[in-house]
């Protein structure tokens, strides 16, 4: 199963954002995101690409859901979320 993971945009430079995922920062491409993003926004990341900006009213519920998934030691969903976080190595803005 492939899963998108929410993260907070730290900075944006061109079509690359630095996004914080529970203390892990990754470079995320912005070509696929559904609307412009800026620092402070939350995006749903899938293998290094932001696929949508999370509406402000949905952020807390989304983060709560993923926090719950991450606490599920040995759980298949928790393993998928962790794998998604690890699958996107830091990229340079020129990548």
Steps between C-alpha positions, in 0.01 A plus 500: 500500500623849424412776737539877492641666810413850625774749576548870575667713235808670645612684186436515128756561228359474150333162461665344805385534860678397814237316702513389864359156579505453878851645524630346176554755224475398137508673165160463333419582137203729438411433135196288589352696790148626442564863602788730596666433836706715730690457825263395776262309272454126531525272198434134436825344374523184293850372413652845482212687334240719667170376362275749678500785748308400812226753578556677832177361646619142429856525633443400864280202415749382239796532737309322778425210265864463398623532860268211583635297206860566601433375855381164362820299552509203267180613334497486119377860466771625737760316294366664181516848651855444624603360160361808327699728730817303428441467123565863415871575547595864533512658157679812394289783357654422158378137505 
